[in-house]
Amino acid sequence: KANEINRELGRFEPEERHLFQIEIPNLMFSSYLYESQGIEIALSSAEIDTVFWNAAAPGTPTDGIEDFLGYLKNKGIRTGVISN
């Protein structure tokens, strides 16, 4: 089925496949994927994305992180989040 989808998107040629290796946000791709398979889901795209990522890459805060962040704030140390 993956080859059929790639053909439909015009990116099946093995010699040119490397030209089309781009990252497509899951939010956009999931709608296309489900529609192409005739699957109807009674959730918004954002809700589908949340369900997917909660199952694919569950995340939980590190033990003690809230206390540590509070300590940094009390000391006037700025914080930020770096993520890929």
C-alpha positions in Angstrom: 0.0 0.0 0.0 2.9 2.4 0.7 4.0 2.1 -2.9 0.5 2.9 -4.1 0.4 6.0 -1.9 3.9 7.1 -3.1 2.8 6.6 -6.8 -0.3 8.7 -6.1 1.9 11.5 -4.6 4.2 11.3 -7.7 7.2 10.2 -5.7 7.7 6.5 -6.6 10.7 6.7 -9.1 13.6 4.9 -7.3 16.2 7.2 -9.0 14.5 10.3 -7.9 13.1 9.1 -4.5 15.8 10.9 -2.6 14.5 14.2 -3.9 11.2 13.7 -2.1 12.4 12.6 1.3 11.0 15.4 3.3 9.4 15.5 6.7 5.6 16.0 6.6 4.0 17.0 9.8 2.0 14.2 11.3 -1.0 16.5 11.7 -1.2 16.9 7.9 -0.2 13.3 7.0 -2.7 11.5 9.3 -5.7 13.1 7.6 -4.4 12.1 4.2 -3.5 8.6 5.4 -6.9 7.9 7.0 -8.9 9.3 4.0 -6.9 7.3 1.5 -7.9 4.1 3.4 -11.5 5.1 3.7 -11.2 5.5 7.5 -13.4 8.1 9.1 -12.5 9.3 12.6 -14.8 11.5 14.7 -12.0 13.6 16.1 -10.3 16.8 15.0 -6.9 16.7 13.4 -5.4 18.0 16.6 -7.1 15.3 18.7 -5.9 12.6 16.3 -2.4 14.0 16.6 -2.6 14.0 20.4 -3.8 10.4 20.5 -1.0 9.3 18.1 1.8 11.0 20.0 0.5 9.9 23.4 0.8 6.4 22.2 3.9 6.7 20.0 6.1 8.7 22.4 4.6 9.0 25.8 6.2 11.5 28.0 6.3 12.0 31.7 8.1 14.7 33.8 11.3 13.7 35.4 11.0 13.0 39.1 11.7 16.2 41.1 11.6 18.5 38.1 9.0 20.8 39.6 11.0 21.4 42.7 14.1 21.9 40.6 12.4 24.4 38.3 11.0 26.2 41.4 14.6 26.4 42.8 15.9 27.9 39.6 13.1 30.4 39.5 13.7 31.4 43.1 17.4 31.9 42.3 16.6 34.1 39.3 18.0 31.6 36.9 16.3 31.7 33.5 15.1 28.5 31.9 14.0 27.3 28.5 13.0 24.3 26.6 15.1 22.9 23.7 13.5 20.3 21.6 13.8 18.8 18.1 
